[in-house]
Structure formats: C-alpha cells, structure tokens
C-alpha cells in the first residue's frame, strides 16, 4: 500500500493528465505507471511485474490505483486536549 496525502494524489493526477497530453504515444496505463514512478519510485517498483502493473495493460489501471491509500493529515494531534 502506498500512503499518500490527498494533495499528493491531486498533484499525481494533474501531472498524469499533463504527461498524457504531452506524450501522445503513451497509453493511460503507461502514463499512470511512469508518473507514479516519479512520485514514489520505491513503492511503485514493488508493483512492477505483478498482476496490478498497468504499464502494458490499461485494463489493470484500477488495480494499480487501488494500491494508493489516502491518509488524512488534516488532524493535528498536538492540538488535542488530553
């Protein structure tokens, strides 16, 4: 599981759209995989070659994206009164 903030995920999707529009020869799966490698190389490398690797197969995009877990960082635990 790749823990990301909502802000990181938004930046990832924005960059993926930019790259998909720029690199006309890339399929969606290639784009998601390549951009994710730029953001989280070690974590994404663990998905490489598995059944959830969408680089060569766009039908695996949902499985690939299921590895991303959005964590809520809006809670400031230091402000809690115990």
C-alpha positions as CSV (number, residue, x, y, z in Angstrom):
1,X,0.0,0.0,0.0
2,X,1.3,3.4,-0.9
3,X,0.2,6.0,1.7
4,X,-0.3,9.5,0.1
5,X,-2.0,12.7,1.1
6,X,-4.9,14.0,-0.8
7,X,-2.7,16.8,-2.0
8,X,0.0,14.4,-3.3
9,X,-2.7,12.4,-5.1
10,X,-4.1,15.5,-6.7
11,X,-0.6,16.5,-7.9
12,X,-0.1,13.0,-9.2
13,X,-3.4,13.1,-11.2
14,X,-2.6,16.6,-12.5
15,X,0.8,15.5,-13.7
16,X,-0.6,12.3,-15.3
17,X,-3.0,14.4,-17.4
18,X,-0.2,16.8,-18.4
19,X,2.0,13.9,-19.4
20,X,-0.8,12.0,-21.2
21,X,-1.5,15.1,-23.3
22,X,2.2,15.8,-23.9
23,X,3.4,12.2,-24.7
24,X,0.9,11.2,-27.4
25,X,2.4,7.8,-27.8
26,X,1.8,6.8,-24.2
27,X,-1.2,4.8,-23.2
28,X,-3.1,5.6,-20.0
29,X,-1.5,2.7,-18.1
30,X,2.0,3.7,-19.2
31,X,1.3,7.3,-18.1
32,X,0.0,6.4,-14.7
33,X,2.9,4.0,-14.1
34,X,5.6,6.4,-15.3
35,X,4.2,9.4,-13.3
36,X,3.8,7.2,-10.2
37,X,7.4,6.1,-10.5
38,X,8.4,9.8,-10.5
39,X,6.5,10.4,-7.3
40,X,7.0,7.1,-5.4
41,X,9.8,5.1,-7.1
42,X,10.5,2.5,-4.4
43,X,6.8,1.8,-3.7
44,X,5.8,1.6,-7.4
45,X,8.8,-0.7,-8.2
46,X,7.2,-3.3,-5.8
47,X,4.1,-3.3,-8.1
48,X,6.2,-3.7,-11.3
49,X,5.7,-7.1,-13.0
50,X,2.7,-8.0,-10.7
51,X,-0.9,-8.6,-11.8
52,X,-1.6,-5.0,-10.9
53,X,1.1,-3.5,-13.2
54,X,-0.8,-1.3,-15.7
55,X,2.2,-0.3,-17.8
56,X,1.5,-2.8,-20.6
57,X,-2.2,-3.3,-19.9
58,X,-4.7,-0.4,-19.4
59,X,-7.3,-2.8,-18.0
60,X,-5.2,-3.0,-14.9
61,X,-5.3,0.7,-14.1
62,X,-8.0,0.3,-11.4
63,X,-6.0,-2.5,-9.7
64,X,-2.8,-0.3,-9.9
65,X,-4.6,2.7,-8.4
66,X,-6.1,0.5,-5.6
67,X,-2.5,0.5,-4.1
68,X,-2.8,4.2,-3.2
69,X,-4.2,4.9,0.3
70,X,-5.1,8.5,1.0
71,X,-4.2,9.4,4.6
72,X,-5.8,12.3,6.4
73,X,-3.2,14.7,7.5
74,X,-5.7,17.4,8.5
75,X,-5.9,16.2,12.0
76,X,-3.3,18.0,14.2
77,X,-2.9,15.7,17.2
78,X,-0.8,18.3,19.0
79,X,-3.8,20.5,19.4
80,X,-5.8,17.8,21.2
81,X,-6.6,18.4,24.9
82,X,-5.9,15.2,26.9
